[in-house]
């Protein structure tokens, strides 16, 4: 995770002469959104606008094209397949788009389709293109979508069930609001939200395979356990055993609930996330700018200040003090914790 501000990248053809727009876009930027080949019967009227924003786990691509467009790729041609093995495309605006990857789907406004970046693809937009494409990272896909390959190129009706919830969520992801999210843990939650709703969408359609079904009881229990962690993270003695005792279940069952309902986010991961989130809140407060990092560590539930520093550096790439001073605009600071800070 990065603690640096996010930046939106905008690309368009408006500044080019009309005769050069299509060639420029096809040669330079088509691959940046996973397209290995472009064609348009209306090259003289071609224009394109693309905005890109990456947050942990997902990349958001929004594009607008003003002419009928055909997209083709061969298997293995799409760049970045290791980073984003799947793409979720949401159709915006008017008209319909036909997508083919072994099967053919006709998607209309508000509908979605899951695309496999490793497969060849044909796409034909019947009117002006306006779409939102979400690149899904390999770790999130592995955790949330074990049966993703079976769900490719199927229309997900944006007016029904979980697909409707996900469609509305994606349309509400204003790029400027996303850019303004400063807390790394909140940035990471965007990807989790998208994948969880996509998982529910595919399960509702009976398309998920390769994973264990989560019962409604375990879904509810997982939510209650996460709330319990939020209420108790500051206690250094918190453990899976303590949680199991409070919920009158076995420790083994606690780990099972987190493994299945938590989609691989373990009890330890959830606890550490809450503690780091609390540390970020404290570091963002000017009153804590001169607080020993050891004190912040203990208040957040870390019994060892040196371990707190190691965990923080691993996640955010710098020490807690350097992070806090940077946020407060105090200026450069030695990126090592002093002996006083860890004693």
DAQUI-V177759 format. One line per field, one symbol per residue. ss: DSSP state (h for helix, s for strand, l for the rest). phi: phi as a letter, one per 30 degrees, with the letter a starting at -180 (. if undefined). psi: psi as a letter, one per 30 degrees, with the letter a starting at -180 (. if undefined). A space follows every 10 residues. Layout:
ss: ???
phi: ???
psi: ???
This chain:
ss: llllllllss sslllllhhh hhhhhhhhhh hhhlllsssl llhhhllsss sssssllsss ssssslllss ssslllllll lllllsssss sllllsssss lllsssssll lsssssllll ssssslllss sssssslhhh hhhhlllhhh hllllsllll hhhhhhhhhh hlllhhhhhl lllhhhhhhh hhhhhhhhhh hhhhllllll lllllhhhhh hhhhhhhhhh hhlllllllh hhhhhhhlll hhhhhhhhhh llllllhhhh hhhhhhhhhh hhhllhhhll llhhhhhhhl llllhhhhhh hhhhhhlllh hhhhhhhhll llllllllhh hhl
phi: .ccdddbccc bacddcdedc dddedddccd ddciccabbb dcddcdbbbb bbbcbejbbc cbbbbcbebc bbbceidddi dddbdbbccc dcicibbcbb bibcbcccej dbbcccddcd bbbbcdbecb bcccdcdedd dddcbdcedd cdhcdcddcb hdddddeddd dddddddddd dcdeddddde dddddddddd dddddicdbi bddcdddded dddddddddd dbeddddead ddddddchbd dddedddddc ddhjddeddd dddddddddd ddddcedcdc deddddeddc jddbdddedd dddddciade ddddddddid kdbedcdddd dcd
psi: kkglklkkkk klgfflkeff eeeeeeeefe ffggkfkkkk fhefgklkkk kkkklkflkj kkkkkglkkk kkllkffklg feeiflkjkk klalalkkkk iflkkjkakf llkkkjffll kkkjkfakkj lkkjkkleee eeefifgeff gkhkkjjggk bfeeeeeeee ffikeeeeff jfkeeeeffe eeeeeeeeee eeeeggfklg lkkkleeeee eeeeeeeeee fgffjffkle eeeeefghll eeeeeeeeed fghfjleeee eeeeeeeeee eeffkefgfg kkfeeeeefg gkfjeeeeee eeeeefglle eeeeeeefhe lkkkgkklee fg.
